[in-house]
Amino acid sequence: MTSIVVADAGPLHYLVLIDCAGILETLFDQVLIPGAVRDELLHQNTPPKVKAWITHPPGWLKLELVANVQPIHGLHAGEIEALQLALQAKAAGVLMDDRDGRKAARQLGLPVISTVGLLELAAEKQLIKLPDAITQLRQTNFFISPEILDQALEQDRLRHEQTPQIRKDPGIKP
């Protein structure tokens, strides 16, 4: 089964800033974005690193047109188009951080994964070291409760404690 997700601008923006956007290619078969999300990533106030990335996007990121965009009260164009594209493409879920956007996605029956959720998933699959990614994320203007980041780090620590580690003792001869 192919896993297709639709991304809002926020998760892409921050994954690019912390050099973790490549995890998406491993986690999903395809990542779609609507035109409004691309436009947000090209906004004049967007960091140059993010603009450069979206100007020459990786092959796994696909721009898709949204047919018949319908407004959703309280959401920005990128969130609206991302949700509608997810429905249109029958996506497995939507990558989104905005609280109102996540709520709207759930009301539409769409599973939602946040930036932190993506990082946790990548850490579970040993694609990244979560403490390093969260340290980098904290150095950006990413807005999230410190408690949520601390919980993610605690879960990661517990997972590592429960995973048996094979240690080689150089003093023991086979």
MDAnalysis code that builds the backbone (N, CA, C; Angstrom):
import MDAnalysis as mda
import numpy as np

u = mda.Universe.empty(522, n_residues=174, atom_resindex=np.repeat(np.arange(174), 3), trajectory=True)
u.add_TopologyAttr("name", ["N", "CA", "C"] * 174)
u.add_TopologyAttr("resid", np.arange(1, 175))
u.add_TopologyAttr("resname", ["MET", "THR", "SER", "ILE", "VAL", "VAL", "ALA", "ASP", "ALA", "GLY", "PRO", "LEU", "HIS", "TYR", "LEU", "VAL", "LEU", "ILE", "ASP", "CYS", "ALA", "GLY", "ILE", "LEU", "GLU", "THR", "LEU", "PHE", "ASP", "GLN", "VAL", "LEU", "ILE", "PRO", "GLY", "ALA", "VAL", "ARG", "ASP", "GLU", "LEU", "LEU", "HIS", "GLN", "ASN", "THR", "PRO", "PRO", "LYS", "VAL", "LYS", "ALA", "TRP", "ILE", "THR", "HIS", "PRO", "PRO", "GLY", "TRP", "LEU", "LYS", "LEU", "GLU", "LEU", "VAL", "ALA", "ASN", "VAL", "GLN", "PRO", "ILE", "HIS", "GLY", "LEU", "HIS", "ALA", "GLY", "GLU", "ILE", "GLU", "ALA", "LEU", "GLN", "LEU", "ALA", "LEU", "GLN", "ALA", "LYS", "ALA", "ALA", "GLY", "VAL", "LEU", "MET", "ASP", "ASP", "ARG", "ASP", "GLY", "ARG", "LYS", "ALA", "ALA", "ARG", "GLN", "LEU", "GLY", "LEU", "PRO", "VAL", "ILE", "SER", "THR", "VAL", "GLY", "LEU", "LEU", "GLU", "LEU", "ALA", "ALA", "GLU", "LYS", "GLN", "LEU", "ILE", "LYS", "LEU", "PRO", "ASP", "ALA", "ILE", "THR", "GLN", "LEU", "ARG", "GLN", "THR", "ASN", "PHE", "PHE", "ILE", "SER", "PRO", "GLU", "ILE", "LEU", "ASP", "GLN", "ALA", "LEU", "GLU", "GLN", "ASP", "ARG", "LEU", "ARG", "HIS", "GLU", "GLN", "THR", "PRO", "GLN", "ILE", "ARG", "LYS", "ASP", "PRO", "GLY", "ILE", "LYS", "PRO"])
u.atoms.positions = np.array([
    [0.838, -1.190, 0.000],
    [0.000, 0.000, 0.000],
    [0.879, 1.249, 0.000],
    [0.574, 2.162, -0.850],
    [1.341, 3.392, -0.984],
    [0.917, 4.394, 0.077],
    [1.898, 4.978, 0.772],
    [1.553, 6.003, 1.757],
    [1.828, 7.381, 1.162],
    [0.735, 8.084, 0.931],
    [0.802, 9.440, 0.402],
    [0.328, 10.375, 1.488],
    [1.099, 11.433, 1.734],
    [0.692, 12.460, 2.682],
    [0.741, 13.814, 1.994],
    [-0.011, 14.739, 2.572],
    [0.004, 16.115, 2.085],
    [0.614, 16.970, 3.182],
    [1.526, 17.844, 2.809],
    [2.218, 18.683, 3.791],
    [1.740, 20.122, 3.736],
    [1.552, 20.680, 4.918],
    [1.355, 22.115, 5.064],
    [2.756, 22.735, 5.135],
    [2.831, 24.040, 5.090],
    [4.124, 24.722, 5.047],
    [4.947, 24.549, 6.328],
    [4.303, 24.581, 7.482],
    [5.027, 24.561, 8.748],
    [5.997, 23.406, 8.899],
    [5.534, 22.155, 8.794],
    [6.474, 21.044, 8.950],
    [7.620, 21.073, 7.941],
    [7.328, 21.407, 6.685],
    [8.409, 21.476, 5.694],
    [9.413, 22.560, 6.066],
    [8.905, 23.726, 6.435],
    [9.736, 24.867, 6.816],
    [10.742, 24.461, 7.900],
    [10.244, 23.862, 8.969],
    [11.119, 23.545, 10.093],
    [11.998, 22.335, 9.836],
    [11.492, 21.353, 9.100],
    [12.347, 20.207, 8.769],
    [13.518, 20.647, 7.900],
    [13.269, 21.567, 6.985],
    [14.358, 22.092, 6.159],
    [15.363, 22.850, 7.033],
    [14.860, 23.703, 7.917],
    [15.765, 24.499, 8.760],
    [16.681, 23.637, 9.624],
    [16.182, 22.467, 10.066],
    [17.004, 21.621, 10.944],
    [17.640, 20.447, 10.186],
    [17.645, 20.557, 8.860],
    [18.276, 19.555, 7.998],
    [17.687, 18.155, 8.163],
    [16.378, 18.080, 8.344],
    [15.711, 16.784, 8.500],
    [14.635, 16.518, 7.448],
    [14.531, 17.349, 6.416],
    [13.477, 17.156, 5.416],
    [13.594, 15.801, 4.719],
    [14.785, 15.288, 4.615],
    [15.000, 14.004, 3.955],
    [14.303, 12.826, 4.615],
    [13.918, 12.974, 5.879],
    [13.217, 11.871, 6.550],
    [11.892, 11.568, 5.861],
    [11.301, 12.584, 5.230],
    [9.994, 12.396, 4.601],
    [10.055, 11.379, 3.472],
    [11.152, 11.380, 2.743],
    [11.315, 10.436, 1.636],
    [11.338, 9.000, 2.146],
    [11.884, 8.788, 3.324],
    [11.957, 7.454, 3.905],
    [10.652, 7.062, 4.587],
    [9.989, 8.025, 5.217],
    [8.768, 7.727, 5.959],
    [7.547, 7.524, 5.069],
    [7.531, 8.178, 3.903],
    [6.351, 8.145, 3.041],
    [6.765, 7.873, 1.600],
    [5.841, 7.282, 0.850],
    [6.112, 7.031, -0.565],
    [6.068, 8.311, -1.377],
    [5.151, 9.201, -0.973],
    [5.019, 10.452, -1.717],
    [4.519, 11.555, -0.783],
    [5.057, 12.742, -0.969],
    [4.610, 13.919, -0.229],
    [4.099, 14.919, -1.251],
    [2.845, 15.312, -1.071],
    [2.209, 16.269, -1.968],
    [2.071, 17.614, -1.281],
    [2.166, 18.685, -2.067],
    [1.860, 20.018, -1.548],
    [1.004, 20.747, -2.575],
    [0.078, 21.564, -2.086],
    [-0.692, 22.408, -2.999],
    [0.069, 23.695, -3.295],
    [-0.396, 24.430, -4.293],
    [0.256, 25.679, -4.687],
    [0.354, 26.697, -3.567],
    [-0.656, 26.785, -2.720],
    [-0.627, 27.767, -1.630],
    [0.487, 27.477, -0.637],
    [0.802, 26.190, -0.426],
    [1.902, 25.836, 0.482],
    [3.229, 26.222, -0.150],
    [3.393, 25.930, -1.435],
    [4.618, 26.357, -2.132],
    [4.785, 27.862, -2.029],
    [3.685, 28.593, -2.246],
    [3.748, 30.051, -2.182],
    [4.156, 30.542, -0.792],
    [3.653, 29.895, 0.263],
    [4.044, 30.269, 1.627],
    [5.542, 30.036, 1.844],
    [6.055, 28.948, 1.297],
    [7.475, 28.642, 1.462],
    [8.365, 29.586, 0.649],
    [7.768, 30.288, -0.305],
    [8.507, 31.268, -1.106],
    [8.273, 32.707, -0.636],
    [7.513, 32.887, 0.420],
    [7.184, 34.224, 0.935],
    [8.462, 35.011, 1.216],
    [8.391, 36.323, 1.071],
    [9.584, 37.174, 1.246],
    [10.209, 37.042, 2.629],
    [9.435, 36.707, 3.660],
    [9.982, 36.575, 5.008],
    [10.480, 35.171, 5.339],
    [10.354, 34.258, 4.404],
    [10.822, 32.888, 4.612],
    [12.353, 32.877, 4.601],
    [12.973, 32.104, 5.497],
    [14.445, 32.024, 5.494],
    [14.987, 31.565, 4.138],
    [16.120, 32.120, 3.726],
    [16.710, 31.769, 2.423],
    [16.911, 30.263, 2.238],
    [17.276, 29.562, 3.284],
    [17.498, 28.112, 3.195],
    [16.217, 27.398, 2.747],
    [15.093, 27.819, 3.276],
    [13.806, 27.208, 2.932],
    [13.417, 27.579, 1.504],
    [13.606, 28.852, 1.143],
    [13.302, 29.288, -0.230],
    [14.134, 28.521, -1.254],
    [15.410, 28.349, -0.958],
    [16.291, 27.614, -1.874],
    [15.818, 26.168, -2.022],
    [15.401, 25.572, -0.924],
    [14.942, 24.177, -0.941],
    [13.689, 24.034, -1.811],
    [12.712, 24.912, -1.620],
    [11.454, 24.781, -2.364],
    [11.620, 25.230, -3.822],
    [12.595, 26.081, -4.090],
    [12.865, 26.491, -5.469],
    [13.390, 25.317, -6.293],
    [14.140, 24.439, -5.638],
    [14.670, 23.222, -6.277],
    [14.285, 22.038, -5.402],
    [12.983, 21.684, -5.400],
    [12.510, 20.648, -4.480],
    [13.037, 19.263, -4.841],
    [13.113, 18.400, -3.833],
    [13.537, 17.023, -4.108],
    [12.488, 16.298, -4.944],
    [12.890, 15.241, -5.609],
    [11.996, 14.511, -6.502],
    [10.787, 13.893, -5.824],
    [10.901, 13.600, -4.544],
    [9.782, 12.955, -3.833],
    [8.679, 13.947, -3.448],
    [8.931, 15.239, -3.585],
    [7.923, 16.256, -3.263],
    [7.195, 16.633, -4.550],
    [5.875, 16.480, -4.561],
    [5.089, 16.742, -5.767],
    [4.094, 17.872, -5.536],
    [4.113, 18.829, -6.437],
    [3.146, 19.925, -6.411],
    [1.891, 19.452, -7.133],
    [0.740, 19.580, -6.477],
    [-0.531, 19.153, -7.052],
    [-1.520, 20.309, -6.988],
    [-2.340, 20.416, -8.004],
    [-3.385, 21.435, -8.017],
    [-4.594, 20.940, -7.238],
    [-5.236, 21.867, -6.556],
    [-6.446, 21.540, -5.812],
    [-7.633, 21.975, -6.657],
    [-8.529, 21.049, -6.904],
    [-9.725, 21.359, -7.684],
    [-10.775, 21.989, -6.778],
    [-11.294, 23.123, -7.189],
    [-12.425, 23.745, -6.499],
    [-12.151, 24.023, -5.011],
    [-11.258, 24.939, -4.726],
    [-10.908, 25.285, -3.339],
    [-12.098, 25.930, -2.639],
    [-12.441, 25.370, -1.491],
    [-13.543, 25.889, -0.676],
    [-12.964, 26.476, 0.611],
    [-13.389, 27.679, 0.997],
    [-12.848, 28.277, 2.223],
    [-13.248, 27.476, 3.466],
    [-12.358, 27.481, 4.457],
    [-12.637, 26.882, 5.764],
    [-12.372, 27.983, 6.771],
    [-13.389, 28.363, 7.505],
    [-13.295, 29.487, 8.437],
    [-12.127, 29.310, 9.414],
    [-11.341, 30.366, 9.548],
    [-10.251, 30.383, 10.522],
    [-8.938, 29.813, 10.044],
    [-8.886, 29.321, 8.813],
    [-7.643, 28.734, 8.313],
    [-7.059, 29.592, 7.200],
    [-5.735, 29.515, 7.063],
    [-5.029, 30.214, 5.993],
    [-5.102, 29.390, 4.706],
    [-4.766, 30.010, 3.602],
    [-4.856, 29.361, 2.287],
    [-4.074, 28.048, 2.228],
    [-2.871, 28.023, 2.778],
    [-2.056, 26.804, 2.743],
    [-2.709, 25.652, 3.484],
    [-3.255, 25.942, 4.647],
    [-3.928, 24.900, 5.435],
    [-5.175, 24.403, 4.710],
    [-5.945, 25.350, 4.164],
    [-7.175, 24.985, 3.440],
    [-6.843, 24.087, 2.255],
    [-5.884, 24.515, 1.454],
    [-5.532, 23.722, 0.266],
    [-4.915, 22.380, 0.657],
    [-4.117, 22.359, 1.721],
    [-3.521, 21.087, 2.157],
    [-4.609, 20.097, 2.557],
    [-5.585, 20.563, 3.312],
    [-6.675, 19.673, 3.733],
    [-7.490, 19.195, 2.535],
    [-7.786, 20.115, 1.627],
    [-8.586, 19.729, 0.467],
    [-7.812, 18.811, -0.471],
    [-6.503, 19.035, -0.594],
    [-5.685, 18.147, -1.416],
    [-5.607, 16.759, -0.778],
    [-5.512, 16.707, 0.544],
    [-5.469, 15.410, 1.231],
    [-6.739, 14.615, 0.951],
    [-7.879, 15.284, 0.976],
    [-9.137, 14.607, 0.652],
    [-9.178, 14.204, -0.817],
    [-8.776, 15.127, -1.683],
    [-8.791, 14.896, -3.129],
    [-7.889, 13.722, -3.508],
    [-6.716, 13.638, -2.896],
    [-5.738, 12.605, -3.235],
    [-5.946, 11.321, -2.430],
    [-6.929, 11.336, -1.541],
    [-7.165, 10.198, -0.641],
    [-5.878, 9.855, 0.115],
    [-5.236, 10.904, 0.620],
    [-3.967, 10.760, 1.323],
    [-4.149, 10.033, 2.643],
    [-3.083, 9.404, 3.084],
    [-3.096, 8.696, 4.365],
    [-3.127, 9.671, 5.538],
    [-2.741, 10.910, 5.286],
    [-2.747, 11.906, 6.350],
    [-2.212, 13.230, 5.875],
    [-2.158, 14.157, 6.820],
    [-1.692, 15.501, 6.522],
    [-0.647, 15.898, 7.563],
    [0.415, 16.546, 7.107],
    [1.484, 17.036, 7.974],
    [1.166, 18.489, 8.283],
    [0.877, 18.778, 9.557],
    [0.397, 20.114, 9.898],
    [0.636, 20.395, 11.371],
    [1.027, 21.634, 11.674],
    [1.258, 22.047, 13.056],
    [0.167, 22.948, 13.613],
    [-0.440, 23.752, 12.782],
    [-1.423, 24.729, 13.243],
    [-2.570, 24.039, 13.991],
    [-2.865, 24.524, 15.186],
    [-3.888, 23.904, 16.041],
    [-5.260, 23.858, 15.357],
    [-5.702, 24.987, 14.795],
    [-7.001, 25.009, 14.124],
    [-7.004, 24.112, 12.891],
    [-5.890, 24.071, 12.196],
    [-5.771, 23.200, 11.031],
    [-5.842, 21.727, 11.412],
    [-5.171, 21.362, 12.505],
    [-5.217, 19.971, 12.977],
    [-6.636, 19.585, 13.382],
    [-7.315, 20.510, 14.044],
    [-8.694, 20.255, 14.463],
    [-9.584, 20.044, 13.235],
    [-9.439, 20.908, 12.233],
    [-10.228, 20.781, 11.004],
    [-9.921, 19.460, 10.303],
    [-8.656, 19.069, 10.290],
    [-8.273, 17.801, 9.657],
    [-8.970, 16.631, 10.344],
    [-8.944, 16.617, 11.655],
    [-9.599, 15.528, 12.395],
    [-11.103, 15.508, 12.119],
    [-11.703, 16.698, 12.021],
    [-13.143, 16.763, 11.707],
    [-13.438, 16.201, 10.319],
    [-12.459, 16.306, 9.427],
    [-12.613, 15.766, 8.071],
    [-12.210, 14.289, 7.993],
    [-11.789, 13.730, 9.128],
    [-11.390, 12.327, 9.159],
    [-9.979, 12.068, 8.673],
    [-9.150, 13.118, 8.675],
    [-7.765, 12.978, 8.209],
    [-6.809, 12.830, 9.385],
    [-5.994, 11.790, 9.391],
    [-4.955, 11.693, 10.415],
    [-3.955, 12.841, 10.238],
    [-3.449, 13.348, 11.357],
    [-2.533, 14.483, 11.337],
    [-1.227, 14.090, 12.012],
    [-0.124, 14.510, 11.414],
    [1.195, 14.327, 12.029],
    [1.847, 15.703, 12.105],
    [2.294, 16.059, 13.291],
    [2.961, 17.344, 13.504],
    [4.455, 17.212, 13.222],
    [5.144, 18.331, 13.238],
    [6.600, 18.316, 13.059],
    [7.259, 17.456, 14.125],
    [6.865, 17.645, 15.372],
    [7.455, 16.850, 16.465],
    [7.102, 15.373, 16.279],
    [5.869, 15.096, 15.853],
    [5.480, 13.715, 15.589],
    [6.317, 13.079, 14.492],
    [6.629, 13.847, 13.458],
    [7.503, 13.353, 12.388],
    [8.892, 13.038, 12.914],
    [9.410, 13.930, 13.752],
    [10.738, 13.698, 14.326],
    [10.743, 12.464, 15.218],
    [9.677, 12.286, 15.991],
    [9.584, 11.098, 16.850],
    [9.529, 9.824, 16.000],
    [8.739, 9.851, 14.945],
    [8.632, 8.700, 14.057],
    [9.979, 8.384, 13.406],
    [10.675, 9.415, 12.977],
    [12.001, 9.219, 12.367],
    [12.992, 8.661, 13.387],
    [12.901, 9.115, 14.624],
    [13.795, 8.607, 15.667],
    [13.488, 7.138, 15.967],
    [12.206, 6.780, 15.991],
    [11.832, 5.382, 16.216],
    [12.410, 4.480, 15.139],
    [12.484, 4.994, 13.917],
    [13.023, 4.225, 12.794],
    [14.544, 4.399, 12.666],
    [15.127, 5.061, 13.647],
    [16.577, 5.299, 13.725],
    [17.111, 6.084, 12.532],
    [16.295, 7.006, 12.018],
    [16.733, 7.874, 10.929],
    [17.448, 9.107, 11.464],
    [17.094, 9.508, 12.671],
    [17.701, 10.685, 13.308],
    [17.887, 10.411, 14.793],
    [18.654, 11.277, 15.431],
    [18.763, 11.273, 16.892],
    [17.856, 12.391, 17.382],
    [16.790, 12.014, 18.075],
    [15.787, 12.986, 18.479],
    [16.359, 14.126, 19.323],
    [17.233, 13.857, 20.303],
    [17.762, 14.986, 21.079],
    [18.471, 16.028, 20.210],
    [19.205, 15.571, 19.203],
    [19.901, 16.510, 18.316],
    [18.899, 17.335, 17.501],
    [17.866, 16.660, 16.972],
    [16.864, 17.364, 16.162],
    [16.101, 18.381, 17.009],
    [15.756, 18.015, 18.232],
    [15.010, 18.940, 19.085],
    [15.891, 20.107, 19.518],
    [17.156, 19.855, 19.737],
    [18.076, 20.955, 20.051],
    [18.092, 21.949, 18.892],
    [18.171, 21.454, 17.670],
    [18.155, 22.335, 16.499],
    [16.814, 23.052, 16.372],
    [15.725, 22.343, 16.620],
    [14.394, 22.936, 16.519],
    [14.228, 24.072, 17.514],
    [14.780, 23.906, 18.693],
    [14.692, 24.945, 19.727],
    [15.475, 26.197, 19.332],
    [16.392, 26.071, 18.397],
    [17.180, 27.223, 17.947],
    [16.483, 28.011, 16.841],
    [15.307, 27.534, 16.429],
    [14.512, 28.254, 15.425],
    [13.397, 29.006, 16.147],
    [12.504, 29.598, 15.383],
    [11.364, 30.282, 15.994],
    [10.137, 29.370, 16.074],
    [10.362, 28.053, 16.032],
    [9.278, 27.078, 16.150],
    [8.574, 27.291, 17.479],
    [7.248, 27.437, 17.412],
    [6.469, 27.727, 18.614],
    [5.762, 26.468, 19.084],
    [6.169, 26.005, 20.257],
    [5.546, 24.835, 20.864],
    [5.855, 24.877, 22.351],
    [4.986, 24.281, 23.120],
    [5.196, 24.206, 24.554],
    [6.475, 23.413, 24.841],
    [7.358, 23.936, 25.686],
    [8.569, 23.180, 26.040],
    [8.234, 21.817, 26.645],
    [7.077, 21.720, 27.290],
    [6.678, 20.446, 27.892],
    [6.465, 19.372, 26.830],
    [5.945, 19.762, 25.665],
    [5.732, 18.787, 24.594],
    [7.075, 18.254, 24.094],
    [8.042, 19.150, 23.941],
    [9.375, 18.705, 23.525],
    [10.014, 17.827, 24.590],
    [9.843, 18.200, 25.852],
    [10.395, 17.397, 26.950],
    [9.756, 16.010, 26.991],
    [8.452, 15.934, 26.744],
    [7.758, 14.636, 26.714],
    [8.299, 13.767, 25.585],
    [8.515, 14.374, 24.429],
    [9.052, 13.622, 23.293],
    [10.441, 13.079, 23.623],
    [11.257, 13.904, 24.255],
    [12.600, 13.458, 24.639],
    [12.546, 12.351, 25.686],
    [11.617, 12.453, 26.617],
    [11.475, 11.417, 27.639],
    [11.035, 10.097, 27.010],
    [10.085, 10.156, 26.096],
    [9.644, 8.940, 25.401],
    [10.805, 8.316, 24.618],
    [11.613, 9.155, 23.998],
    [12.770, 8.675, 23.250],
    [13.770, 8.007, 24.194],
    [13.995, 8.623, 25.341],
    [14.922, 8.049, 26.331],
    [14.422, 6.685, 26.802],
    [13.133, 6.596, 27.103],
    [12.550, 5.334, 27.555],
    [12.631, 4.263, 26.470],
    [12.405, 4.651, 25.230],
    [12.491, 3.695, 24.131],
    [13.901, 3.137, 24.014],
    [14.887, 3.995, 24.193],
    [16.278, 3.538, 24.111],
    [16.629, 2.616, 25.278],
    [16.061, 2.870, 26.433],
    [16.311, 1.999, 27.587],
    [15.711, 0.620, 27.369],
    [14.567, 0.562, 26.659],
    [13.878, -0.707, 26.446],
    [14.448, -1.491, 25.278],
    [15.193, -0.839, 24.402],
    [15.789, -1.509, 23.251],
    [17.101, -2.145, 23.688],
    [17.186, -3.477, 23.585],
    [18.438, -4.114, 23.991],
    [19.590, -3.680, 23.085],
    [20.658, -3.319, 23.707],
    [21.847, -2.905, 22.970],
    [22.865, -4.042, 22.997],
    [23.407, -4.378, 21.857],
    [24.445, -5.402, 21.791],
    [25.777, -4.696, 21.990],
    [26.441, -5.065, 23.051],
    [27.737, -4.442, 23.350],
    [28.846, -5.477, 23.171],
    [29.891, -5.027, 22.572],
    [31.048, -5.909, 22.407],
    [32.068, -5.530, 23.468],
    [32.509, -6.533, 24.176],
    [33.547, -6.328, 25.183],
    [34.869, -6.732, 24.532],
    [35.747, -5.767, 24.303],
    [37.000, -6.088, 23.600],
    [37.887, -7.028, 24.395],
    [37.639, -7.194, 25.686],
    [38.467, -8.066, 26.502],
    [38.078, -9.523, 26.416],
    [36.953, -9.842, 25.786],
    [36.487, -11.221, 25.705],
    [36.827, -11.786, 24.327],
    [37.498, -12.893, 24.332],
    [37.867, -13.554, 23.073],
    [36.814, -14.617, 22.755],
    [36.430, -14.742, 21.493],
    [35.441, -15.753, 21.122],
    [35.995, -17.161, 21.232],
])
